[in-house]
Amino acid sequence: VVAAGDKVRFAKYQGLGNDFVLVDNRDSDVIKMSSERCAALCDRNFGIGADGVIFAMPPGLVQADEDYSMRMYNSDGTEPEMCGNGIRCLANFVAAQDGADPKAYKVGTLAGLIQPEVRADGQVAVDMGEPVLNPPDVPFTEGATLDGAAVRVPINAGGDTWLVTAVSMGNPHCITFGREGECDEGGIKVDELDLPSIGPVFEAHPTFPAKTNTEFVEVVRRDYVKMHVWERGAGATLACGTGACATVVAGVLEGRVDRKCTVELPGGPLEIEWRESDNRVIMTGPAELVFDGDVRA
């Protein structure tokens, strides 16, 4: 951490309204701000306003041939393993800092090696790796129900029984297409969901010992779904990249969607493909600079 009061250069980026403060920390292995300071900067009334603060760190977090690594604090000061929208913003941020041409990067994260590709049109395609489906590795305390995965598992939340599928994209996700019964009869309407009431119940559900991100999904077509997310440590956000990936994985496992699917979030669409050839999930979407400046550490 740099000395309190020292100035730190930052840039604010957003990916479909999921917004982040970005800091180039590649000159030091020590993160330049405390988790408490990051939480304060995320405050939308008294700070910059963001869903999290992301640091571009020196390479070597996962493997030696990384281009750089990623560390992050959520708006509540907790540290997640990774963030899908965040890593798209980070890739464009580093490319802009370095004046680099469109290219692919190897980025070490607490969820493993992630490979974003900055494209000429400003979109970023990210190889998010393979989904983790073994319940203890999500982690999810209920047992597997389909080929080693926990699919359509009934859990009680808010007085109702919901059917959920547990997926990790390096961070835990609970995906639901609705309550028992309704999910096979038209499903939920995400625009009618009382997310601030039900979201925290899922986030802290005892079947997810590390807490969880939760995706509520409405299937419009096999290649198009609408999803609202309650993020662990951030609450309701306009978009969640890992959540969109987990949504398509769960939808395929439940037989509801195709492997190539558009996930429409409140902030806009992400294109997701769960490749059958190598089991890897590819996420493509925007990441745009909002403004930059200096802030006290």
Sequence and secondary structure as in RCSB ss.txt:
>XXXX:A:sequence
VVAAGDKVRFAKYQGLGNDFVLVDNRDSDVIKMSSERCAALCDRNFGIGADGVIFAMPPGLVQADEDYSMRMYNS
DGTEPEMCGNGIRCLANFVAAQDGADPKAYKVGTLAGLIQPEVRADGQVAVDMGEPVLNPPDVPFTEGATLDGAA
VRVPINAGGDTWLVTAVSMGNPHCITFGREGECDEGGIKVDELDLPSIGPVFEAHPTFPAKTNTEFVEVVRRDYV
KMHVWERGAGATLACGTGACATVVAGVLEGRVDRKCTVELPGGPLEIEWRESDNRVIMTGPAELVFDGDVRA
>XXXX:A:secstr
   TT EEEEEEEEETTEEEEEEE TT SS SS HHHHHHHH TTTSS  SEEEEEE S SS TT SEEEEEEET
TS   S  HHHHHHHHHHHHHHHT  S B  EEETTEEEEEEE TTS EEEE    B  GGGTT SS   BTTB 
 SEEEEETTEEEEEEEEESSSEEEEEEEETTGGGTT   GGG  HHHHHHHHHT TT TT  EEEEEEEEETTEE
EEEEEETTTEEES  HHHHHHHHHHHHHTT S SEEEEEETTEEEEEEE TTT  EEEEE  EEEEEEEEE 
